[in-house]
Amino acid sequence: MTRPCSSWNPATATRAIREYAIECAISKVFGSEAADHAVDDLVQIHGGCGYVKGFGTERTYRDSRINRIFEGTNEINRLLITGELMKKAAKGILPLFEAGQKLKEFLLEYSPFMLELPDTPLAYQIHMSEMIKKSILLVCKAALDRFGDAVRHEQEILSRISDMIICSYALDSALRRAVRALDASSPQADFHELCCKCALDAALPGIAAGASQVLHHCLAGDDLAIQRASLRKLLKYNPIDQIGLQRSISKKVIAKAGYPLYN
């Protein structure tokens, strides 16, 4: 029988696990919902056979569906993401309020029409990823200013902010992975680049909509007009050919007869 390590301390372990509670919740929600989306397409592709026992797809569909329920429902995890973020900000663990103040100064000088970005692949996508993070700061500050500690009871607000955070986390992770692949001249680098461009273009409308809904609930009058203008400035984006990107990605998947990032 394996004996526990003599230095094992349950309290220390709990603190260490809690340190990554936000990242764990994000991964759980994003992973389970991405799997659900893929499996739902799988059933649709198989048509009526996808719904019949014996073909395997219906079992996969049922197995995937439980992931959004157990280990904390995705609704609970969404509340945990923003709740933990606000709690850490209130305790001074995360400099959220200081970042909010810096955001005010940034908005006074920033113009999306005067960008000077490096001439490197994904430079624009990396820039927009940073603007998404700033838009999250904008709505978090609006929610805290409006509700203070009582924001923990505003589930609709917390859920929308969490969706923004989840998108931001996933995009940032994909971009960092893509940059590493590009720097290493990986044979999959171009596929990484295509996926990042496609993901950002698809995510931005939902992020903008969620942020706008939070601002409209928290603010009114001139304050709302000012913050809406700030949000439009931050998320000003030049759309790209989403259909063309998807076709390019599909061609690579078909040529590989599988996921191109697998060897």
Residue pairs with C-beta under 8 A, 6 or more apart in sequence:
21 80
21 84
22 80
22 81
22 84
22 85
23 169
25 72
25 77
25 78
25 80
25 81
25 84
26 81
26 165
26 166
26 169
26 170
28 71
28 72
28 74
28 77
29 74
29 77
29 78
29 81
29 162
29 166
30 166
30 169
30 170
31 67
32 64
32 67
32 68
32 74
33 68
33 74
35 64
35 67
36 64
36 65
36 67
36 68
39 57
39 60
39 61
39 64
40 61
42 50
42 57
42 60
42 61
43 50
43 51
43 57
43 58
43 61
44 50
46 55
46 57
49 55
49 57
50 57
50 58
50 61
51 57
51 58
52 58
53 59
68 74
72 80
75 159
78 158
78 159
78 162
78 163
79 155
79 158
79 159
79 162
81 158
81 162
81 165
81 166
82 140
82 158
82 159
82 161
82 162
82 165
83 152
83 158
85 94
85 96
85 140
85 165
86 96
86 140
86 144
86 151
86 152
88 94
88 96
89 95
89 96
89 97
89 140
89 144
90 149
96 137
96 140
96 141
97 141
99 137
100 137
100 138
100 140
100 141
103 134
103 137
103 138
103 141
106 134
107 230
107 233
107 234
110 233
110 234
111 233
112 233
112 236
113 236
115 127
117 123
117 124
117 127
121 182
121 193
122 175
122 178
122 179
122 182
122 193
122 196
122 197
124 238
125 171
125 175
125 196
125 197
125 200
126 175
126 179
128 200
128 204
128 235
128 237
129 168
129 171
129 172
129 175
129 200
131 234
131 235
132 164
132 167
132 168
132 171
132 204
132 207
132 234
132 235
133 168
133 172
134 234
135 164
135 207
135 208
135 211
135 231
135 234
135 235
136 161
136 164
136 165
136 168
136 211
138 211
138 215
138 227
138 230
138 231
138 234
139 160
139 161
139 164
139 211
139 214
139 215
139 218
139 231
140 161
142 214
142 215
142 218
142 219
142 227
143 151
143 154
143 157
143 161
143 214
143 218
144 151
145 218
146 218
146 219
147 153
147 154
147 157
147 218
151 157
151 158
152 158
156 217
157 214
157 217
157 218
160 210
160 211
160 213
160 214
161 210
161 214
163 206
163 207
163 210
164 207
164 210
164 211
167 203
167 206
167 207
168 207
170 199
171 196
171 199
171 200
171 203
174 192
174 195
174 196
174 199
175 196
177 192
178 189
178 192
178 193
178 195
178 196
180 186
181 188
181 189
181 192
182 189
182 192
182 193
186 192
188 260
188 261
191 249
191 252
191 260
191 261
192 261
194 245
194 248
194 249
194 252
195 249
197 240
197 245
198 242
198 245
198 246
198 249
201 239
201 240
201 242
201 245
202 242
204 235
204 237
207 235
208 231
208 235
211 231
211 235
212 228
212 231
215 224
215 227
215 228
215 231
216 224
219 227
252 260
253 259
253 260
256 262
